[in-house]
Amino acid sequence: MFSVHHLSCLRDDRMLFKNLNFNLEAGQVLQIEGRNGCGKTSLLRILCGLLLPETGEVRWQGEGIEHNRAEFQAQLNYIGHANGVKEELTPIENLNVARALGAQPSATPLVDVLEHVGLRGFEDVLCASLSAGQRRRVALARLLATQTPLWILDEPFTALDKRGITHVEAMLSAHAQAGGIAVLTSHHTVICDYARVIQLDAL
């Protein structure tokens, strides 16, 4: 369903990676590892269609994502380094915004979504008053508030404690069990039966 073919990335006249190939089917999780500066974030931005590769192609359901970008991005949930959380809104309000922006809403009530990520009781607290870890949990709650088959996550465990990391690993496993696909970067080794690893700085 999701594949890359002979992908390379050039930044500031430096080749970050080249000839990257992989294919992910429903129910698979791919972890991208590598040293700082090897191109992990650039790769995720290419996978989302936010950055053009130097060479190669990203395909969703067999078709290059550039041919139907809007339809592809409607199937995608991307969480980058920045949380994308509006601090002047509450967690519930942020999730309502996420649902209104186009992704198919899940059937799970938002209070249950927040409970799942450890934010029960913080539904109506302004995000500006939350800790860095709690704001990260609000961002990750978007994965459960909406229904998308493809998750692309840049360092999703940033600012999370051990319990938060366990929650995210459980979310990844449940997403894979339901037939979803996830690609993530992390310096933390993900505990998930459905995960495999690519070492980007070895390419």
C-alpha positions as CSV (number, residue, x, y, z in Angstrom):
1,M,0.0,0.0,0.0
2,F,2.9,2.4,0.8
3,S,6.3,2.2,-0.9
4,V,9.3,4.3,-1.9
5,H,11.4,3.6,-5.0
6,H,15.1,4.7,-5.5
7,L,14.6,7.6,-3.2
8,S,17.4,10.1,-2.6
9,C,17.6,13.4,-0.7
10,L,20.1,16.2,-1.3
11,R,20.4,19.1,1.1
12,D,22.9,22.0,1.0
13,D,24.9,20.1,-1.7
14,R,25.2,17.0,0.6
15,M,23.6,13.7,-0.2
16,L,21.7,12.6,3.0
17,F,20.7,9.3,1.6
18,K,20.3,7.6,-1.7
19,N,18.6,4.6,-3.4
20,L,16.2,4.0,-0.5
21,N,13.6,1.4,-1.2
22,F,10.9,-0.2,1.0
23,N,7.4,-1.5,0.7
24,L,4.8,-1.5,3.6
25,E,1.6,-3.5,3.6
26,A,-1.4,-3.1,5.9
27,G,-0.4,-4.0,9.4
28,Q,3.2,-3.0,9.3
29,V,5.3,-0.4,11.3
30,L,8.6,0.9,10.1
31,Q,11.1,2.6,12.4
32,I,13.7,4.8,10.8
33,E,16.9,5.1,12.9
34,G,20.2,7.0,12.3
35,R,22.5,9.6,13.7
36,N,21.5,13.2,14.0
37,G,21.6,15.0,10.6
38,C,21.4,11.9,8.5
39,G,18.0,12.9,7.0
40,K,15.3,11.3,9.1
41,T,13.1,14.3,9.3
42,S,13.7,15.1,5.6
43,L,12.7,11.6,4.7
44,L,9.4,11.9,6.6
45,R,8.6,15.2,5.0
46,I,9.2,13.6,1.6
47,L,6.9,10.7,2.6
48,C,4.2,13.3,3.4
49,G,4.6,15.1,0.1
50,L,5.9,18.2,1.9
51,L,9.4,18.0,0.4
52,L,10.5,16.8,-3.1
53,P,13.1,14.1,-3.3
54,E,16.2,14.5,-5.4
55,T,15.3,11.3,-7.2
56,G,12.8,8.5,-6.8
57,E,9.1,8.3,-6.0
58,V,6.7,7.7,-3.1
59,R,3.7,5.6,-3.9
60,W,0.4,5.1,-2.1
61,Q,-1.8,2.2,-3.3
62,G,0.5,1.9,-6.3
63,E,0.3,5.5,-7.5
64,G,2.8,8.3,-7.1
65,I,1.5,10.6,-4.4
66,E,2.1,13.7,-6.6
67,H,-0.7,12.5,-8.9
68,N,-3.4,12.8,-6.3
69,R,-1.9,14.7,-3.4
70,A,-5.2,15.8,-1.7
71,E,-6.6,12.3,-1.6
72,F,-3.3,10.9,-0.3
73,Q,-3.0,13.5,2.5
74,A,-6.6,12.8,3.5
75,Q,-5.4,9.2,4.4
76,L,-2.4,10.6,6.3
77,N,-1.9,11.7,9.9
78,Y,1.5,13.4,10.3
79,I,2.9,14.5,13.6
80,G,6.3,16.3,13.4
81,H,8.7,17.8,15.9
82,A,6.3,20.6,16.5
83,N,3.1,19.5,18.2
84,G,0.8,21.6,16.1
85,V,-1.2,22.3,19.3
86,K,-2.9,25.7,19.7
87,E,-2.0,26.7,23.2
88,E,-4.9,29.1,23.5
89,L,-7.3,26.2,23.1
90,T,-8.0,23.3,25.4
91,P,-7.2,19.7,24.5
92,I,-10.9,19.0,23.6
93,E,-10.9,22.1,21.4
94,N,-7.7,21.1,19.7
95,L,-9.1,17.7,18.8
96,N,-12.3,19.2,17.5
97,V,-10.2,21.4,15.2
98,A,-8.3,18.3,14.0
99,R,-11.5,16.6,13.2
100,A,-12.9,19.7,11.4
101,L,-9.8,20.0,9.2
102,G,-10.8,17.0,7.0
103,A,-9.7,13.7,8.5
104,Q,-12.5,11.2,9.0
105,P,-13.4,11.4,12.7
106,S,-13.2,8.2,14.8
107,A,-16.2,6.9,16.6
108,T,-14.4,7.3,20.0
109,P,-15.7,10.1,22.2
110,L,-13.0,12.7,22.7
111,V,-13.0,12.4,26.5
112,D,-12.2,8.7,26.0
113,V,-9.4,9.6,23.5
114,L,-7.8,11.9,26.1
115,E,-8.2,9.3,28.8
116,H,-6.3,6.8,26.6
117,V,-3.3,9.2,26.3
118,G,-3.4,10.0,30.0
119,L,-5.1,13.3,29.9
120,R,-8.3,12.5,31.8
121,G,-9.2,15.6,33.9
122,F,-7.3,18.0,31.6
123,E,-10.0,18.2,28.9
124,D,-10.8,21.9,29.6
125,V,-7.4,23.1,30.7
126,L,-5.8,25.6,28.3
127,C,-2.9,23.8,26.5
128,A,-0.6,26.8,27.5
129,S,-0.9,25.6,31.1
130,L,0.1,22.0,30.2
131,S,3.6,20.6,30.5
132,A,5.7,19.7,27.4
133,G,4.8,16.0,27.8
134,Q,1.1,16.8,28.2
135,R,1.1,18.9,25.0
136,R,2.8,16.1,23.2
137,R,0.0,13.8,24.4
138,V,-2.5,16.2,23.0
139,A,-0.8,16.0,19.6
140,L,-0.7,12.2,19.7
141,A,-4.4,12.1,20.6
142,R,-5.1,13.3,17.1
143,L,-4.2,9.8,15.9
144,L,-7.1,8.4,17.9
145,A,-9.5,11.2,17.3
146,T,-9.4,10.7,13.5
147,Q,-9.3,7.6,11.3
148,T,-6.4,7.5,8.8
149,P,-4.7,4.3,7.6
150,L,-1.2,5.9,7.4
151,W,0.6,7.5,10.4
152,I,3.9,9.3,9.9
153,L,5.5,10.3,13.2
154,D,8.7,12.3,13.8
155,E,10.1,11.4,17.3
156,P,6.7,10.7,18.8
157,F,8.2,9.9,22.2
158,T,9.7,13.3,22.7
159,A,9.0,14.7,26.2
160,L,7.1,11.6,27.2
161,D,7.7,9.6,30.4
162,K,7.9,5.8,30.5
163,R,4.1,5.5,30.9
164,G,3.6,7.8,27.9
165,I,6.0,5.8,25.8
166,T,4.1,2.6,26.7
167,H,0.9,4.2,25.6
168,V,2.3,5.2,22.2
169,E,3.7,1.7,21.7
170,A,0.3,0.3,22.4
171,M,-1.3,2.7,20.0
172,L,1.1,1.6,17.3
173,S,0.4,-2.1,17.9
174,A,-3.4,-1.5,17.8
175,H,-3.1,0.6,14.6
176,A,-1.1,-2.2,13.0
177,Q,-3.6,-4.9,14.2
178,A,-6.4,-2.9,12.6
179,G,-4.6,-2.9,9.3
180,G,-2.9,0.5,9.5
181,I,0.6,1.5,8.5
182,A,3.0,3.6,10.5
183,V,6.4,5.1,9.8
184,L,8.3,6.8,12.6
185,T,11.7,8.0,13.6
186,S,13.0,7.5,17.1
187,H,16.2,7.0,19.1
188,H,14.1,4.8,21.3
189,T,13.7,1.1,20.2
190,V,10.0,0.6,19.7
191,I,8.5,-2.4,21.4
192,C,5.9,-3.5,18.8
193,D,5.6,-7.0,17.3
194,Y,4.8,-5.4,13.9
195,A,7.8,-3.1,13.7
196,R,11.0,-3.4,11.6
197,V,13.9,-1.1,11.4
198,I,15.8,0.7,8.6
199,Q,19.2,2.3,9.5
200,L,19.1,5.4,7.4
201,D,22.8,6.5,7.9
202,A,23.9,3.1,6.5
203,L,22.5,4.0,3.0
